[in-house]
Amino acid sequence: MNFGHGYKPTKYGSKKIVYNGEVFHSKKELNRYRELLLIQRAGRIHGLERQVKFDLTPPVREPDKTGPRGGKKPGKVILPGSSYIADFTYYRTDTGDFVVEDCKGYRTPEYILKKKFLYHLRGIMIYET
């Protein structure tokens, strides 16, 4: 099915939107971004970034292979690594706290697991809007 914008519908029914050349996964995410831009202009936050990737687990590989001349070749990836991509990150101006924010319409089991991993591995709590 072609929707004329080059994006297929998402699993949970949200529609992707292009705003100023940037793709947003939902109208809710776009509205929050515009709100955060205003908050940043007012000086309450700084360093606003979108779609920031956090690596959670490295890939699982077969053992490295040693070549005939002693060189090492990395083993084949058996399981890919996992990561979490935050909708927004920024720093609060008043406290200097680093904030990771995610616009959620539906909390999938995968998201809940990644949220736990990010907190356990890095001490970073995801704030949901």
C-alpha positions in Angstrom: 0.0 0.0 0.0 1.4 3.4 -1.0 0.6 6.3 1.3 2.3 8.9 -1.0 5.0 9.9 1.5 7.3 6.9 1.2 6.6 5.5 4.7 4.6 2.5 5.6 2.2 2.7 8.5 3.6 1.8 11.9 2.7 -1.2 13.9 0.7 0.7 16.5 -1.1 3.1 14.0 0.9 6.3 14.5 1.7 8.2 11.3 5.1 9.5 10.5 5.4 13.2 9.9 8.1 15.3 8.1 8.7 18.7 9.7 11.5 21.0 8.5 13.1 18.0 6.7 13.1 15.8 9.8 11.0 12.6 10.2 9.0 12.2 13.4 7.4 8.9 14.4 4.1 10.5 15.5 2.3 13.8 15.9 2.9 13.5 19.7 6.6 13.3 19.2 6.6 16.4 16.8 4.5 18.4 19.3 6.9 17.5 22.2 9.9 18.5 20.0 8.4 21.9 19.3 7.6 22.3 23.0 11.2 21.4 23.9 12.6 23.9 21.3 10.6 26.7 23.0 11.8 25.6 26.5 15.4 25.6 25.1 14.9 29.1 23.7 13.7 30.2 27.1 17.0 28.9 28.6 15.5 26.2 30.8 17.3 23.4 28.9 20.2 23.2 26.6 21.9 20.6 24.3 18.6 19.3 22.9 19.2 16.3 20.6 16.9 13.9 18.8 17.2 10.2 18.1 20.2 9.5 20.3 21.5 5.9 20.3 22.6 4.1 23.5 24.3 0.8 23.0 23.0 -1.8 25.6 24.7 -5.1 24.7 27.5 -6.0 22.4 27.1 -8.5 19.6 27.8 -12.2 20.5 30.4 -13.7 18.2 32.0 -17.0 17.5 35.6 -17.2 18.8 38.2 -15.3 16.8 40.0 -17.3 14.1 43.8 -17.2 13.9 45.1 -17.2 10.3 48.2 -19.1 9.0 50.4 -16.1 9.7 49.1 -15.5 13.2 46.7 -12.7 12.3 43.3 -12.7 14.1 40.1 -12.5 12.2 36.9 -11.7 14.3 34.5 -14.5 14.6 31.1 -14.4 12.8 28.3 -12.5 14.6 25.9 -15.1 16.1 23.5 -12.6 17.8 23.5 -8.8 17.0 24.0 -6.3 19.8 21.1 -4.3 21.1 20.6 -0.6 21.5 18.0 1.9 22.5 17.2 5.1 20.5 15.9 7.9 22.6 13.5 10.4 21.1 15.1 13.3 23.0 18.1 14.1 25.2 19.0 17.4 26.9 20.4 19.0 30.0 18.4 20.9 32.5 19.9 24.4 32.9 19.0 24.7 36.6 20.4 21.4 37.8 22.7 20.3 35.0 20.9 16.9 35.0 21.0 14.8 31.8 17.5 13.9 30.7 16.5 11.1 28.3 12.9 11.4 27.1 10.7 9.1 25.1 7.2 9.9 23.7 5.2 6.8 24.3 1.8 5.9 23.1 2.2 2.2 23.9 4.8 0.5 26.1 6.0 -2.6 24.3 7.6 -5.5 26.3 10.8 -4.8 24.3 10.8 -1.1 25.3 10.2 -2.0 29.0 13.2 -4.4 28.8 15.4 -1.8 27.2 14.4 0.8 29.7 15.5 -1.5 32.5 18.8 -2.3 30.8 19.6 1.4 30.3 18.9 2.1 34.0 20.8 -1.0 35.2 23.8 -0.6 32.9 24.2 3.2 32.8 22.0 4.6 35.6 19.9 6.5 33.1 16.2 6.7 33.7 13.9 7.3 30.7 11.2 9.8 31.3 8.0 9.1 29.3 5.8 11.9 27.9 
